[in-house]
Amino acid sequence: MHLLTQNQAKELDNLSSSDYGISSDSLIKNAGKKTANFIISKFENMEPKKVELYVEKEIMVVMDLQRLCI
């Protein structure tokens, strides 16, 4: 697993958008789906769509808070 600093993650997001045309929304949705799938794989009896939507919203909240702190 590779871990990125906050600055590295921002740079990667910017490059994904400028060089490859991948929107921030697409990156958030993909991160949400992958995180939700991981959570669902660890816990039984969870509704996948509800977990996915919750995780996407949480990611968006964290990103908004980070923007406010900069």
MARNU-599167 format. One record per residue (C-alpha): residue number from 1; residue in three letters; x, y, z. Coordinates in steps of 0.02 Angstrom, whole numbers, plus 50000, padded with zeros to 5 digits. Example, Ala and Ser with C-alpha at 12.3 -4.5 7.8 and 13.67 -1.06 7.14 Angstrom:
+-----+---------+-------+-------+-------+
! num ! residuo !    px !    py !    pz !
+-----+---------+-------+-------+-------+
!   1 !     ALA ! 50615 ! 49775 ! 50390 !
!   2 !     SER ! 50684 ! 49947 ! 50357 !
+-----+---------+-------+-------+-------+
END
This chain:
+-----+---------+-------+-------+-------+
! num ! residuo !    px !    py !    pz !
+-----+---------+-------+-------+-------+
!   1 !     MET ! 50000 ! 50000 ! 50000 !
!   2 !     HIS ! 50063 ! 50173 ! 49956 !
!   3 !     LEU ! 50022 ! 50319 ! 50071 !
!   4 !     LEU ! 50022 ! 50498 ! 50010 !
!   5 !     THR ! 50042 ! 50661 ! 50102 !
!   6 !     GLN ! 49901 ! 50787 ! 50086 !
!   7 !     ASN ! 50003 ! 50888 ! 49960 !
!   8 !     GLN ! 50043 ! 50733 ! 49857 !
!   9 !     ALA ! 49859 ! 50684 ! 49853 !
!  10 !     LYS ! 49810 ! 50859 ! 49795 !
!  11 !     GLU ! 49942 ! 50855 ! 49659 !
!  12 !     LEU ! 49883 ! 50684 ! 49602 !
!  13 !     ASP ! 49702 ! 50747 ! 49596 !
!  14 !     ASN ! 49757 ! 50898 ! 49494 !
!  15 !     LEU ! 49856 ! 50790 ! 49372 !
!  16 !     SER ! 49712 ! 50667 ! 49355 !
!  17 !     SER ! 49600 ! 50811 ! 49303 !
!  18 !     SER ! 49720 ! 50908 ! 49192 !
!  19 !     ASP ! 49814 ! 50765 ! 49109 !
!  20 !     TYR ! 49681 ! 50630 ! 49101 !
!  21 !     GLY ! 49516 ! 50724 ! 49110 !
!  22 !     ILE ! 49456 ! 50632 ! 49266 !
!  23 !     SER ! 49342 ! 50746 ! 49368 !
!  24 !     SER ! 49355 ! 50766 ! 49556 !
!  25 !     ASP ! 49178 ! 50698 ! 49569 !
!  26 !     SER ! 49232 ! 50539 ! 49481 !
!  27 !     LEU ! 49380 ! 50520 ! 49597 !
!  28 !     ILE ! 49268 ! 50544 ! 49750 !
!  29 !     LYS ! 49140 ! 50418 ! 49687 !
!  30 !     ASN ! 49275 ! 50290 ! 49648 !
!  31 !     ALA ! 49355 ! 50315 ! 49820 !
!  32 !     GLY ! 49184 ! 50298 ! 49900 !
!  33 !     LYS ! 49145 ! 50137 ! 49807 !
!  34 !     LYS ! 49313 ! 50058 ! 49848 !
!  35 !     THR ! 49300 ! 50107 ! 50031 !
!  36 !     ALA ! 49120 ! 50047 ! 50042 !
!  37 !     ASN ! 49166 ! 49881 ! 49962 !
!  38 !     PHE ! 49304 ! 49858 ! 50090 !
!  39 !     ILE ! 49186 ! 49896 ! 50235 !
!  40 !     ILE ! 49053 ! 49780 ! 50165 !
!  41 !     SER ! 49181 ! 49640 ! 50145 !
!  42 !     LYS ! 49222 ! 49654 ! 50331 !
!  43 !     PHE ! 49044 ! 49665 ! 50398 !
!  44 !     GLU ! 48895 ! 49559 ! 50348 !
!  45 !     ASN ! 48715 ! 49618 ! 50333 !
!  46 !     MET ! 48757 ! 49792 ! 50268 !
!  47 !     GLU ! 48665 ! 49868 ! 50122 !
!  48 !     PRO ! 48799 ! 49908 ! 49992 !
!  49 !     LYS ! 48715 ! 50062 ! 49916 !
!  50 !     LYS ! 48685 ! 50144 ! 50086 !
!  51 !     VAL ! 48865 ! 50115 ! 50139 !
!  52 !     GLU ! 48930 ! 50182 ! 49973 !
!  53 !     LEU ! 48827 ! 50342 ! 49983 !
!  54 !     TYR ! 48877 ! 50370 ! 50165 !
!  55 !     VAL ! 49062 ! 50351 ! 50125 !
!  56 !     GLU ! 49052 ! 50467 ! 49975 !
!  57 !     LYS ! 48969 ! 50601 ! 50081 !
!  58 !     GLU ! 49100 ! 50582 ! 50218 !
!  59 !     ILE ! 49241 ! 50600 ! 50091 !
!  60 !     MET ! 49161 ! 50758 ! 50022 !
!  61 !     VAL ! 49141 ! 50832 ! 50197 !
!  62 !     VAL ! 49323 ! 50800 ! 50238 !
!  63 !     MET ! 49379 ! 50879 ! 50075 !
!  64 !     ASP ! 49271 ! 51033 ! 50107 !
!  65 !     LEU ! 49342 ! 51050 ! 50283 !
!  66 !     GLN ! 49519 ! 51036 ! 50216 !
!  67 !     ARG ! 49485 ! 51175 ! 50090 !
!  68 !     LEU ! 49419 ! 51288 ! 50229 !
!  69 !     CYS ! 49575 ! 51260 ! 50333 !
!  70 !     ILE ! 49696 ! 51307 ! 50195 !
+-----+---------+-------+-------+-------+
END
